[in-house]
Amino acid sequence: MDISNYIYLSAILFVIGAIGVVVRRNAIVVFMCVELMLNAANLAFVTFSRIHGNLGGQIASFFTMVVAACEVVVGLAIIVTMYRSRRSASVDDASLLKR
Amino acid sequence: MTTRANLVYLIALPLFSSAFLMLLGKIANKWGHFFATAISASTFGIGIVEFIAMRSRSGDARAATQHLFEWISVGTFRVDASLLLDQLSICFVLLITGVGTLIHIYSIAYMSHDVDRRRFFAYLNLFIAAMLLLVLGDSYLNLYVGWEGVGLASYLLIGFWNQKPAYATAAKKAFVANRVGDVGLSLAIMIAFTQFGSVTFAGVKDGAPHASAAALTAIGAMLLLAAAGKSAQFPLQSWLGDAMAGPTPVSALIHAATMVTAGVYLITRSNFIFDASSTARLLVVIVGAITLLFGAIVGTAKDDIKKALAASTMSQIGYMILATGLGPVGYAFAIMHLLTHGFFKASMFLGAGSVMHGMDDEVNMRRYGALGKVMPITAITFGLGYLAIIGVPPFAGFYSKDKIIETAFNAGGTKGILLGGAALLGAAITAFYMTRVFVLTFMGKKRWDDKAHPHESPSLMWIPMVLLSLGSVASGYLLSKGSALVHWLAPVVNSSNAEGGAELMKPIVVSALALGVVVLGVATAIIKYGRSVPIEAPAGSALTRFARRDLGQDDLNHQLLVLPGQAITRTLVATDFGFIDGVVRAVGWTLAYLSQSLKKIQNGYVRSYALLMTAGAIALLVTIWLVTL
């Protein structure tokens, strides 16, 4: 199988994630889409690592995973707190910073 | 050259006293004036001691120096703060401290009702210190410090009663006019430095013979400008009349006897420059001749006794400047006239102050009259000064002014006749307006109303007047006896190798002529003012009205300097507002407008931010792709 198919898959996943972030209102779903984008990037890293035959991409994907894990912890905590105080997980309701 | 260790005290004592009295505040109100007077008297004492010591030395050893400290040292350029007391300086030291002390004594009584008397005496001491530094500095730079110091003291004292806006304005006017002259002096110093690499009198004197004629003329012209500013000479004369806003003792000391003669000192001190440049000398005599006539004409029209005396001061300094422009032979006569003038003009100013003291500060001579009966001492001392200034023998002015007229006639050719004629005409007008002042004030019928109670002034005031009037009687004879002053000053002004111009007239003829025009002037004034004087000034002829307006000096300055200056300022302000501010505001407005527009995308919705980020990333990628394509 042509290795470039992984790149295409990665791009498709990334686009799905990006569209999800932009169009969905539920914070949990937005969050999941962000994870999807990160994983799309990971897939691309690993694929390029394979193409170039070195381990740089794989190491980078580990970093991404670590960062993503941290992000999940912080992000979910924020979402839960937000839900507790506002009884809503919609990202559009959290617009207090507008002008 | 001799080294003396005490010269610095001449300056340090009054300077310390001035600072001391100003810093001490109200505590010193009770005794500050006595302290200041004692300090002034002690400087006079030092002056006398130095004078006696100088007389006992001879030849080159007469000039004494004192090195104080190294002031500026940059590369090869070095200026020391050093003092030089030579035959010329000592004349000034004695005049300044002597007349200064008498005027301190007079002021104790004159200013006794003023709440700020202590401050007044502090300023007087500051003036004494600055003026002594001016005449004792051994370089142009040291002189410059004193020069600015007397300007400051003069400014402070003219505006002493600065609660009156007109007086504060007069002080400002004097300061500004003096600044113009100061620029001349600083330019002269700069040119001297570029030409000779030195700013000491000795250094410049050594370099002068080797300098180009153009440089010497430039230095001479700039020095003349400086002298014109300080000595109220044409074309910077307009401040002196207004300077009479200061208390009368100040007018006597600063604006008659000492400070205004600094210009004469400067030119005499720089004799080596003027001896080497005939063009500069010509400028000097022109300025002197114009001013002596200018002041005399203004003096005939003034009804304010102090302004009449101020115009006369201007005119008499014109004589001195004229004499300094006549070459080596004239310097000694200029200094002689300066010294005698110091006596008789201070005596008359103090007399005027005494009259004002008795007349509740009335200055209009048309409201005086017959004061001789109620103020005999003032009348006699003023009268002696009056006889001295118009040049009646054997009073002081006769000896000094006569010599100047004679020297002017001997200047040679048409120039000599013109200058001599101007000096002679000036003498006639002087006799006229001084007689007018004397007659209007002390003779005729009384023209004051019954509210005024003129009375003789207290002894603290008339004793200085008596001493000064003795000076105005005797100083001329003493200074010219056996050409004493001429010989005394010869080493400084280099008059030993002066080529005496061909005598146009015998001295006795000149004296007779001068005496003739004086009698003519006196007679005219007595005929005109002897019988009755209207209290309100009559309209007068066009010339009289013009002279009352100071021959248009202020109008000329207004048209020539003030209006163009204001136009420039207005243009600059308009440019500042319209153009510079406009550009800055336009930048601000543009940024504000753009920000207002951009603000709309800050809507608080996370999703729209995400969309914008994505769009931005895509745009970036597309750009990179297009560029690398």
Interface residues (C-beta under 8 A of the other chain):
Chain A: A18 V21 V22 V23 R25 V30 V91 D92 A94 S95 L96 L97 K98 R99
Chain B: K599 Q602 N603 G604 Y605 V606 R607 A610 L611 T614
